[in-house]
Amino acid sequence: MERRKFIQNTVLVSGGLILAPSLIAQNASEVKAKNKLTILHTNDTHSNIDPFPENHARYPGKGGVARRYEIIQKIRSEEENVLLLDAGDIFQGTPYFNKFGGILEMKLMTKLGYDVATMGNHDFDGGMDGFVKAQEFADFPFVCSNYEFGNTPIDGHTEDFKIIKKGGVKIGIFGLGVELKGLVPDDKYGETVYLDPIEVANDRAAKLKKKGCDLIICLSHLGYEYGSDKISDRVLAKKTSGIHLIIGGHTHTFLEKPTEELNMNGETVLVNQVGWAGVQLGRIDFEFDTHRFSRKDVLIVQ
């Protein structure tokens, strides 16, 4: 998919929600019929079920699953094709995880209607058996492309990638996780094999393109950037081809709008992350038709 120059648009304020600057891109798309796709996304929600208290120093009254549900339902009532994604670290951070072991989080994400998620390092905190037990309550798949779970209890409980069709748009989604060694206790991930994210990303993007996907999304828990050569979302974008959008997590980075990077072919890749704890909900709208590919980015502060 060819992409051209991006032009900054406007800042909108509506219903008390802050909408970040919109960006529009034009290109010649091979999609034959005009279709709009709305992508909503979260990352690093860390078992934050309730809003922060009103006297919280940084996020007074912000976040909360109930408020996120209301916003998502409102958007679904307005848009025909909505995709809801999560970039990992669903578990750990409040007593809800200690009490229910991730089951409550999975039930609530199912209620919210998540389509696909990937695993973060804290999603191993209950051990592999704990993840499998909680995942039984998730009515959505986990994509983990650079973890090989062949000799672990998680084997068969995740997918390499997922293809979803919304309207006339075919979306390919795969997931990348951070290296677990040194970050997660050995007994929590056992014989999980970590594969190079760049090699895996290039391979999966090529496969999804060959399968006719119009939009290729990477759900990443690698981290936004590190100021070094350590693999991150920004490094990944530069060293791969075929990916259109990287939805990231792990570093709890609040971005007002997606970062634009050029991939190995000189094409623009979008990299986005919306902080942590469910304080923000990311929204990116794509429109496809025979002559145009356009995008609007929206950051919703709950």
N, C-alpha and C positions, 0 to 999 in steps of 0.2 A: 504494500500500500504506500503510494507516494505521498509525502507530506510537504507542504510549502510553508511560507512565512506565517508566523503567528502574530496576530494583531490584538493588542490589549483593548478591552471594551470598558465596561462601567462597573461601579460598585452599587449594589442594590441593598436596600433595607426593607424587610417585609415581615410583619407580624412579630416583631421583637427578635427575629433571628437575623444574625449578621451574615450577609452573603458576600463572599470575597470577590475580588475582581474577576471578570469573565474573560476568557480568551477564545478567539475564534480562529480556526485554521481551515484553509481551503485546499482541496486536492481533487484529482480525477480519481473517483472511486469506481471499482468494478461492481459494486452492489447495484442491482438493477432497479430496485424499487425504493422509494424514499421511506426510511425507517428512523425512528428516534429511540435511542437506548439511554436509560438513566441508570448510572452506576452509583450505588451508595456503599460506603465502606467504613469500617472501624479497624482498630488495632490496639493491642495492649489494654484491653478493658479490665484485666486483673481482678475479676470477681467483684467489681464495683456495681452492686445491684441497686443500691440507694443513691440519691444525690448526695453531694458533699453538704455538710451542715452550713447553715446560713452564716455562721461566724468563721468559716474556713478562711485562712489567710490568703489563699491564691484562687480558689474556685468556689466562692460562696454560693450555695444553692445549685451549682452546675451538675450536669450529668444525670445519671439515673436511668434504669431500663424502662420505667413507665413513660418517661418523657420521650425517650428514643422511639418507643413503640408508637406513640401518638404522632410524632413527626413522620415516621416511615409510613404509617397508615394514611396520613394526609397526602404524602407524595404519591403513594400508590393509587389514591382516588383521583389524582390529577394526571398521572402518566400511565400509559398502557403497558410499556415494557420496562420493568424495574429489576435490577440485579443487585442483590445485597451480599457483600463479601466481607471477610474478616482475615486479617494478616497475623493472627496468632497471639499467644500469651493471654488466653482466655482465663486461665486459672491463676490463683495465688494473689493475695493482697488484702483480703478481708476475712473475717471469721466465717463468712459463708462458705468459703472453700474448705476451711478446717472442719466445719460441721458436716458438709454434704459431699465433699470430695469431688466437686465439679459437676455433679448431677444437676444441681439447680441451674448452673450456667447453661448447660446443654438444653435443658427444658425451656429456658427463657429464650435462648437463641432460636429454638425451633418455633416457639410462639411468635417471635419477631419475623420469622420467615427467611432466615439466612439461606442462601443458595449454595455457597461454597466457603470453606475456611481452610487455613493451613495451620500447622502446629508451630508454636514458639517453644523456647527452651523451658519456660515455666509450665508448659502443658505436660511435662514429664515429672513434675514435682510429686505427684501421687504415685509414681512408678508406672510402668507400662500396663500392669494389670489394672491400676486405678484409672488410667486413661480409657482403656477398653470398657471398663464397667460404666464410666460416665458416658462414653460415646454411644452406648446402647440407647440413650435418651435423645440422641441428636438425629433429627430427620433431615440431615443434609450431609454431604460428603466432605471429607478432609483430603486435600491434595498435597502429597509429600513426594516430590520428585527426586530429591537428592539424599533422601534417607532410604537405605535398604533395610527392611525389617524382617528379612527372611527367617532368621533364627530367633525371633522375639515374639512375645504375645501379641504385638500389634500387627503382625503379618496378616494381610487380608482385610484389615480394618481401615486402610487408607487407599487412595487411588493415585495413579501416576499423573493423570491429568483428567480434566472434565471438559466436555463440549456441550454447550447449552445454546439452544436457538430461542431467541426472543424476537417475535415478529419475523421479519425477513433477514435478521442479522445472526450470523453464526459466530459464537464467541468461544475461544479456546482458553482454558485456564489451567495453569500448573503452579506448583508451590515449591519454594526453596527455604530451607532452614539453616540456621547458624550452626557452626561446628560446636558439638556438645562437649567434647573433651575439655576439661578444665573449667567448664561453665556449669555443668550438671554432674552430680555425683555418679560415678561409674555404674553403680548398681541400679540407677534409675533408668538408664538407657541400654544397659546390657551389651548385646552384640549388634546393636544398630551400626550400620556402616555409613559413614559420611562420604558423599561423592562431591567432586569439585563443582561448585555452583555454575561457573561460567560454561564449562563443557556441557553440563546437563541443560542449562538454559538454551544454548545454541541448538542442541539436539531436539529438545521438546518444541521450541519455536518452529523449527524446520518441519517437524512432524505435523504440527497443528496447521501450518500453512498448507502443507500437502493435502491435508484433510479438508481444505476449503474454508478455513476460518477467516472471517472478515476482520476480526479484532482479536489480538492475542494479549492476554493479561498474565502477569506474573504476580502471585501473592508471595511476598518475600518477608522473611523474618531475619534478614541479614543485618539490618541497620542502615540508616540513611547515609552517613559518612563518618570517617574517623580521622581525617587529616593525614592519612598514610596510604600505603598500598593495600592495606587490609581490605578484603572483599566487602563491599557495601553496595547499596542500591545504585549509587552514582557510578561506581566502578563497573558494576554489572551492566548498566545501560551503555557505557562506552565500549565495552568489550564483547558485545553480543550483537546479533542482528535478528530482525523479525518480531521483536517485542514492541508493542505499541504503548503499553501502560504497565508500570510497576507500582503496585500498592504495597507499601512497606510497613514495617514495625520494628520492635526491639529497642531502638534508641529513644523512644518517646518524643520524637521530634514534632513540634507544632509548625506546620507550614500554612501560610496564608493562601498559597496557590501552588500548584505542582511546579517542580523544577523541570526544566527542559534540558536534556542532554542529547548529543549527537552520537548515534551508534556507529558501528564499524563501516556502515554504508553511507554515512552522512545524513541519516534520517533522524528526525526528532523522536525521542522517547520521553514520555511523561513519567515523572517519579513523584509520588505523593505519600504523605503520612499525616495522620491527624492526632498526634500527641499520645495521650493515654487516658485510661479510666472512664472512657465514654464521654469525656467533656465535649468532644467535637464529633460530628458526623460528616464525612466527606461526601460530596456529590459531584459527579462529572456527567454532563449530558453530551451524547454524541448524536449527530444526525447524518444519515447516509442517503444519498440519492445518486442518480447516474452522473451528475456533474459536480457534486460537492460533498465534502466531508467536513463537518463543522463540529466544534466542541465548546461547551460552556462549563467552567469550573465553579463550583459553589461550595463554600465552607460554612457549615451550619454549627453555630455555637449553641449548645443546649442550655 
